[in-house]
Amino acid sequence: MAEFIKIYPENPNAREIQKVVKVLKNGGLVIYPTDTVYGLGCDITNMKALERIAQIKGVKLEKSNFSFVCEDLSNLSDYVKQIDTTTFKILKRALPGPYTFILPGSKNLPNPFKKRKTVGIRVPDNSIALAIVAALGNPIVSTSIRDDDDVLEYTTDPELIHEKWDKLVDLVIDGGYGDNEASTIIDLSVDPPEVIREGKGGLEIF
């Protein structure tokens, strides 16, 4: 049974954030709000948790397209090859915000992702998500929680999310209603940059 906790985005309660971090450090899976749709995340350093997410999504971990949710751009050098000034300026303009950027992966990627040439980086403009990553001390691996309903792709109501995911995850955060539009995905590992999916983030950042 997943724990269900309310965290207010205006001023995330430090005690509640620590509760989330404890679950993540123990290999738990957490559903949390972002600036777009609700996400399913785990600690990037926990192999068992990574395997659980891959199993839920029905993909092989090595071939998964999970993104790394970071607190800010300071984590970049851990996972991304050196990028040029133009690319960095785009990131600075767009983040935090509703974008996922695909960047060339470095040799320091966590073991399951070692063979990947690229990595998706996300810095959501959501105080709860950023507080969790800051308190955890490293990024979380994340994926959107899609709905089985083709008409409504993403569930926005935290209570309905909790009901549906109760037996699959360890904790669901109620951070208010989510958005039903996913992030814009832009591949910056190619020149010129390529828009993979147009979502909530506008393209005026170029």
N, C-alpha and C positions, 0 to 999 in steps of 0.2 A: 504493500500500500504506500503510495507516494504521499509525502508530507506536503501540505498546501499552506504557503505562508504569504501574507500580504506585505509588500514593501512599497512605500510611497516614493515615486520618482523625484518629487520636489526635494526630499531630504532623506535619502536612504539610511535606514537605521543600522548603525555599525554592528549591533549585536545580531541582527537578522542576516546581515551580509556575512558575518563570521560563521553563522550556522550553515549558509550555503557553501562557503569555502571548506568547512569541515567535511561536508558531504562529498565535495569534489576531490578533496585530498584522500578520502577513503575509497576512491574509485567509483563514486556514485555518478548517476546521470541527472542532469538538471534541465528543466525547461524554464527559460528566462525571457524577459522582454528585450526587444532591441528598438531601434528607431524605424524598423519596418515590421516584419512578421515575427512571431515568437520563434525562438531558436531552441534547439536541443544541443546541449553542450557537455563536455567533460574536460578533465585536466589533460593537457597535451602530453604530460609526462607519465600518465598512467595507462599502461598497455592493456590491462584487462578492460578498463572503461572504453578505450578506443575500439577494442574488439566488439564490445557490447553494442556500441552505436552502429558499427558496420553491419552487425547481424540484424539489428532492427531495420536498417535501411535496405537490407538485402544486397549488400555490395561487398567486394573483397576490400579489406582495409588498404592494401597497397594501391588499389585502383580507384579509391574513393575520391570524390571532389569536395571534401570538407574544407571549410575555410578556417583560418586561424584568427580568432578575435583577440586583438591587442588593445592595451590601454592607450597607447599612442605610437608614434613612429619610432620610438627609441628601441623597440624590439626588432625592428626591421633587419638590422645587421646580423641578428641571430639566425635568421631563416632565409634571407634574400641576398643574392649576389649584389655587388656594388652597382648602384643605379646612377644614371646620368642626371644632370641638373634639371633638365626639362621634365623628366619623369618625377623627380622629387618635388618640383613645383606643383605639378598636377595633384600629387598626394596631399601636399600642404593645403592646397586650395579646397580640396574635396573632403578632407577628414578633420574631425569626426563627421560622419555623414552616411547617407544610405547607399553606399557603394561597396562592392567587392572588387578589389584590384588583383588581377593575375600578374604575378611578377616572377622573374627567374629565380628558382630555388638555389640555396647555397648548399655546401657540403655538410653543414651543421644541422640539417633537418632531422627531426626525431626518427629513430630507426625504421618504423613502418613506411615512412615517406622518403627514405633515402634515394630511391631510384627516380623520384619525380623530378622533372626538369623545371616545373613551375609550382607556385604555391599561391593560394587565394588569401589575401590579407583584408581584414575588416576592422575598422575602428568605428563602431556605431555611436551615434549621437544620442546615447541613452545613459542617464546617470547610474541606473542600477547595474547595467551590464559592465560599465567602466569601473564601478566600485568593486564588483566581484573580481574582475581581472587584476585590479590594483592590489586587492587584499590577498589574492592567490599568489601573486608574485611571478606569474608566467601566463602566456595566452591560454585560452580554452579552444579546443577543436569544436567546431560548430556546424550545424546544418539546419535548414529551415524545417519546421514541422508542417508538412503538406497535409491537406485533407483528402480523404478518399472521394469526396464529392467533386465531380468535374466542374460543377457550376460555381461552387465556392471553393477556391483552391486552398485558402488558408483560413483556419478558425481563428477568430479574433477575441473570443470570450474566454478568459482564463479558467472559469469554472467548468466550461465545456471541455476545455483542453485537459483539465485535471481528471475529469470523468473518463475521457477516452484513453489517457496515457497512464492512469493510476497504477496499473500492474507492470508497466514497462520501465518506468523511471523511478528515481528515489525522492525527487522533490520538484514541485511546480511552484513557481513564483507568480503571484497575482500582482502585476505591476500596472494594472489598469488595462483597458481594451487595447489590443494590438492593432496594427495596420493590416490590410489585406493585400498589400502590394509589396513584393519582394524587392531586394536591393538591385540596383543596376550593376551588371557585371561588365567590367572593362579589362581587356587583355592588354597590359602594358609591356608584355614580354616580346611583342612584335612591333614593327615599325612600318606604317603608321599604326597607332593603337586601334584595336578592334572592339566594337561593342558586341558582346556575346548575348546579353539580355538587357533590354531596356526596362527598367523598373521605376522605383520611386525617385532615384537620383537623376537630375537633369543633365544634359550634355553640355551645358554652357561652361563647364569647368575647363574646357580645352581652349 
